[in-house]
Amino acid sequence: MEDLDLPQMKREVESLQYQLAINREKSSITVTELVKWIEGCGLTGCLCSLGRLVKWIEGCVCDDPFLNPELMRANPWVEKGKCVIL
């Protein structure tokens, strides 16, 4: 970040503001809505595959450093600081 000039920093701040404004929803809600939509479209045969996908995702949570904070702490490349003053 030290090597960025003022216009680059402004673009970075604008990008972060844009990302902050994105409406995020919990996957537990959106997956439930997706299943209801699939059932409503008559694609119930796809639910077997969707169920297997959900089980596979849930099974990988323990091994995913982005979802398991214990694994993230062991990563030497993770930035330790939370805030950078521009």
Backbone as a ProteinNet text record, in pm:
[ID]
protein_1_A
[PRIMARY]
MEDLDLPQMKREVESLQYQLAINREKSSITVTELVKWIEGCGLTGCLCSLGRLVKWIEGCVCDDPFLNPELMRANPWVEKGKCVIL
[TERTIARY]
82.2	0	86.7	210.2	294.5	330.7	331.2	373.6	262.7	141.4	30.3	33.3	5.8	-5.3	-149.9	-177.3	-309.3	-422.5	-412.9	-523.1	-549.3	-442.5	-459.6	-529.6	-492.9	-557.2	-705	-736.5	-876.6	-956.6	-898.2	-965.5	-985	-886.1	-896.1	-1008.5	-1016.9	-1122.4	-1259.3	-1270.6	-1397.4	-1437.7	-1341.2	-1369.6	-1418.1	-1352.6	-1393.8	-1532.3	-1562.7	-1695.3	-1801.5	-1770.4	-1862.6	-1888.6	-1781.3	-1795.1	-1873.8	-1855.2	-1927.5	-2077.1	-2113.4	-2253.8	-2329.7	-2258.8	-2324.3	-2406.2	-2531.3	-2619.9	-2584.7	-2543.7	-2506.2	-2614.6	-2635.5	-2734.3	-2667.2	-2718.6	-2664.6	-2695.7	-2599.2	-2619.7	-2728	-2749.8	-2856.6	-2992.7	-3008.4	-3134.3	-3141.3	-3033.7	-3036.7	-3045.4	-2980.5	-2989.1	-3131.6	-3195.6	-3334.6	-3423.5	-3402.1	-3480	-3452.3	-3327.3	-3292	-3363.7	-3367.1	-3436.1	-3584.7	-3646.5	-3788.5	-3810.8	-3718.2	-3730.5	-3719.3	-3625.3	-3608	-3734.7	-3790.7	-3914.1	-4028.3	-4035	-4139.7	-4128.4	-4008	-3986.7	-4005.3	-4027.7	-4043.6	-3912.8	-3805.8	-3674.7	-3631.7	-3724.1	-3695.5	-3586.8	-3563.2	-3453.6	-3318.4	-3311.1	-3185.5	-3158.9	-3265.2	-3248.3	-3154.8	-3150.3	-3057.8	-2914.8	-2884.8	-2751	-2723.9	-2824.1	-2807.8	-2782.6	-2855	-2834.1	-2694.3	-2644.8	-2506.7	-2406.5	-2433.7	-2345.1	-2340.5	-2456.4	-2461.4	-2385.2	-2402.8	-2330.3	-2179.8	-2139	-1996.9	-1941	-2014.5	-1970.1	-1959	-2061.6	-2058.4	-1943.8	-1910.1	-1799.7	-1663.9	-1653.7	-1525.8	-1502.8	-1600.5	-1587.8	-1468.2	-1445.9	-1335.6	-1198.8	-1188.1	-1060.4	-1040.3	-1140	-1133.3	-1082.7	-964.8	-911.2	-994.3	-1075.5	-1158.7	-1280.3	-1320.8	-1436.5	-1397.1	-1275.1	-1226.6	-1117.6	-1148.9	-1051.6	-925.5	-933.6	-814.7	-709.4	-753.2	-659.3	-603.8	-683.9	-639.2	-528.8	-536	-432.9	-297.6	-296.8	-172	-110.7	-181.2	-133	-36	91.8	189.1	170.5	90.1	72.8	-43.3	-120.9	-235.6	-185.5	-241.2	-204.6	-254.5	-167.6	-202.7	-282.8	-257.5	-327.7	-464.2	-558	-693.9	-717.9	-637.1	-666.7	-539.6	-552.7	-442.2	-487.4	-411.1	-446.6	-392.4	-482.1	-442.7	-384.5
-119.4	0	125.9	115.2	233.8	286.4	197.4	234.4	297.8	305.6	361.2	513.5	574.6	719.7	759.1	886.5	935.7	885.7	892.6	840.8	691.4	613.6	470.5	447.2	525.4	512.7	549.3	652.6	692	581.2	519	407.8	290	265.4	157.4	184.7	308.8	345.5	335.4	380.5	370	223.8	139.2	-2.7	-63	-28.3	-79.4	-28.7	96.3	150.7	77.7	48.6	-25.7	-164.9	-232.4	-366.6	-364	-260.5	-247.8	-228.3	-165.5	-136.8	-258.2	-365.2	-483.4	-551	-580.4	-646.3	-794.3	-839.7	-979.5	-1050.9	-1176.7	-1258.4	-1386.7	-1441.3	-1567.1	-1679.2	-1767.9	-1878.4	-1973.1	-1979.5	-2065.8	-2018.7	-1889.6	-1835	-1852.5	-1819	-1824.7	-1968.2	-2063.8	-2203.2	-2253.9	-2214.6	-2254	-2198.5	-2073.3	-2013.2	-2083.6	-2122.4	-2193.8	-2328.5	-2399.8	-2528.9	-2509.6	-2407.6	-2380.2	-2347.2	-2270.8	-2235	-2359.2	-2448.4	-2572.2	-2656.5	-2666.5	-2743.6	-2680	-2547.2	-2476.7	-2492.2	-2511.2	-2528.1	-2672.3	-2761.6	-2902.4	-2972.5	-2919.5	-2979.4	-3061	-3134.2	-3205.5	-3311.1	-3360.6	-3455.4	-3393.3	-3261.6	-3191.8	-3182	-3201	-3186.3	-3291.5	-3410	-3512.5	-3463.1	-3406.4	-3352.3	-3233.9	-3150.7	-3034.4	-3078.6	-3181.7	-3234.5	-3289.1	-3359	-3409.9	-3295.8	-3191.5	-3075.4	-3007.9	-2989.2	-2926.2	-3010.1	-3142.8	-3230.3	-3222.1	-3215.2	-3204.6	-3073	-2963.5	-2832.9	-2834.2	-2886.5	-2891.8	-2979	-3083.5	-3170.1	-3104.8	-3007	-2940.2	-2819.5	-2781.1	-2661.3	-2671.9	-2789.5	-2805.8	-2786.8	-2814.2	-2804.6	-2671.8	-2585.9	-2459.1	-2348.2	-2291.2	-2188.2	-2060.2	-2037	-1916.8	-1933.3	-2057	-2083.2	-2133.3	-2178.6	-2228.5	-2135.1	-2049.7	-1950.4	-2011.5	-2133.5	-2197.7	-2220.9	-2262.3	-2282.9	-2150.7	-2045.3	-1914.6	-1859.9	-1888.6	-1839.7	-1902.2	-2023.5	-2093.5	-2049	-1970.3	-1926.2	-1809.4	-1826.3	-1718.5	-1601.6	-1618	-1513.8	-1419.6	-1450.5	-1367.3	-1237.9	-1128	-999.7	-994.4	-949.8	-946.4	-822.5	-710.4	-586.2	-582.8	-517.8	-507.9	-375.4	-275.2	-141.1	-79	-13.1	61.5	205.2	295.8	437.3	489	546.4	596.4	735.2
0	0	0	49.8	56.3	-82.1	-181.9	-316	-399.7	-347.2	-423.9	-420.2	-534.6	-536.8	-506.9	-499.1	-458.5	-548.6	-682.2	-765.7	-744.4	-726.3	-702	-568.5	-468.2	-337.1	-344.7	-422.7	-438.8	-506.7	-610	-676.9	-580.8	-497.7	-400.3	-300.2	-252.1	-157.9	-224.9	-349.2	-422.4	-439.5	-469.4	-485.1	-353.3	-244.2	-114.1	-74.9	-107.5	-78.6	-161.1	-285.7	-371.7	-313.6	-273	-217	-86.2	-7.5	118.6	95.7	-14	-43.3	-97.5	-134.3	-189.4	-79.8	-111.8	-16.8	-9.7	106.7	124.7	203.8	168.2	237.6	284.8	392.2	443.7	345.7	327.5	234.2	283.8	414.6	465.2	414.4	395.2	343	191.9	122.1	-23.6	-75.4	-7.2	-50.8	-32.9	78.1	100.5	-10.4	-47.7	-156.8	-289.1	-311.5	-433.9	-441.2	-330.6	-328.1	-357.2	-298.3	-324.1	-471.2	-528.7	-670.6	-758.5	-725.9	-803.7	-795.3	-672.8	-657.1	-736	-737.2	-810.3	-960.7	-1010.6	-1154.9	-1199.3	-1105.3	-1141.1	-1168.5	-1116.6	-1138	-1016.2	-958.1	-833.6	-849	-970.4	-991.4	-961.3	-973.4	-944.3	-794.9	-714.2	-569.2	-512.6	-571.6	-523.6	-539	-654.3	-677.7	-586.9	-567.2	-479.9	-336.4	-292.2	-157.6	-139.7	-241	-233.7	-232.4	-308.9	-311.5	-175	-113.7	18.6	120.6	117.6	211.1	187.5	61.6	30.5	82.8	64.1	112.1	263.9	330.7	476.9	526.6	453	491.8	475.4	388.4	363.3	452.8	531.9	615.4	709	765.7	862.5	797.6	668.4	598	526.5	527.4	454.4	547.2	518.3	607.7	610.2	506.4	507.3	598.1	622.1	707.2	845.6	860.3	988.2	1039.2	1137	1183.2	1243.8	1295.6	1351.8	1243.2	1124.6	1014	963.3	969.4	921.7	1012.2	1141.6	1234.3	1204.5	1154	1125.1	992.6	913.2	783	801.4	765.1	784.4	688.4	583.3	483.8	514	616	650.5	714.7	670	728.9	871	961.2	1102.8	1137.8	1069.3	1099.5	1033.5	1098.3	1044.4	973.5	1001.1	948.4	893	780.5	721.1	705.9	759.5	747.8	616	535.7	403.9	415.3
[MASK]
++++++++++++++++++++++++++++++++++++++++++++++++++++++++++++++++++++++++++++++++++++++

